[in-house]
């Protein structure tokens, strides 16, 4: 009986069900899973950091059979990649938060439409960006410069602009 259990567990582990590492081309690739096309099955999202050589990060969406669904690149080093649901469909949108060579931060939000990624929102800041996608009322806080005469300083994201998802686009709340 113990041998039969061991054989079953070994077969299961060798079938590839336990790891998504087989989708990596390079050891530095980072992999995520999210349903970005509303088919009720997670796709593989591969992140390739090419910032040192090409000044960009490439994000590639793959089906389970390794066929590419679509891709996009951002002109910076990725700080954070998040997946959020902005409507009632199971489709997830991709939030790519990255830092450019001048140290400014950019947040781009993408939606997969057919076989192409479309950018549905972008914002940049030299004073920081924070996100909260914990509800369908997604919030993005953006730090801003405030100048008083000749003296300028950063206002932290918590005191800067706030953008909120309005059902079909992000609206500036303050």
Steps between C-alpha positions, in 0.01 A plus 500: 500500500783740587672422173183571301458839672864586435465408130183712462662802668814462287298480176302809601815698578672397177195593291585869543193589703706617792713762322468772240879534467481324163382835355830673580744566218763643734554442873433871563148488351224559753170315454147583612161340442181698434185473290551796265262391221188400702512132403490387866853356474824662607747602234875514562643854518877505442710804593838547330721770653703648211557835673881476521545426129188638329352746757171311513305219664300261283173343619378197303169315544500130413240226479569175683629351173769774495332678208536877535175693551654846491776716643600856582806673637555789738796740472638439848575251776188338643430579867174310525261306280145462630184344364162650581139448411339828392161362396278198565668275242773262618747689278795656682668822392876541534650784701868557415677736745853579384789740551664679207870588472433851639355334818145617428226242547234406246185291539341352187183289505436259214200301385512210256262568211497211255866419448641847581574680822351848519618759748191633680675731750842650560640744753848603608653668801836594642345490849371141512195294406293269721221262394207337675318241290329325792151588370336576164545867590870482425696798633828648383679760714756721330755725669539849353737795516385803696676830450491799732690771321846366416476204737351178364451173684327167455161427648478129585246288310266497802469880474513532122255412224260209532362322195206260537350246257166634377372190320649574158805718577698652783371836628691753703345511847726778633 
